[in-house]
Amino acid sequence: MHITYHIGPHDGGFAYRLDDVWSEPFNTHDDALTAARIAARRQQIAGRDTEIAFETTDGKWHREYSLGTDRPETEVVDG
């Protein structure tokens, strides 16, 4: 899996977003860029193995086992 954080103007400041979800606004572009880089690095930290349960739009429940070492590739795009 690959995820990309994008930096841009948001709510009177600058923020980073993943898909359509924005972070809190930062006063400067550099602050938002730094925060996005930190978020991207944190995605690389391994966690514990766990079982995930979720319901799909058709109302069916599913269970998956997720390895704590299964981390996405991350990228920060400025602009």
Rosetta blueprint (number, residue, H / E / L):
1 M L
2 H E
3 I E
4 T E
5 Y E
6 H E
7 I E
8 G E
9 P E
10 H E
11 D L
12 G L
13 G E
14 F E
15 A E
16 Y E
17 R E
18 L E
19 D L
20 D L
21 V E
22 W E
23 S L
24 E L
25 P L
26 F E
27 N L
28 T L
29 H H
30 D H
31 D H
32 A H
33 L H
34 T H
35 A H
36 A H
37 R H
38 I H
39 A H
40 A H
41 R H
42 R H
43 Q L
44 Q L
45 I L
46 A L
47 G L
48 R L
49 D L
50 T E
51 E E
52 I E
53 A E
54 F E
55 E E
56 T L
57 T L
58 D L
59 G L
60 K L
61 W E
62 H E
63 R E
64 E E
65 Y E
66 S E
67 L L
68 G L
69 T L
70 D L
71 R L
72 P L
73 E E
74 T E
75 E E
76 V E
77 V E
78 D E
79 G L
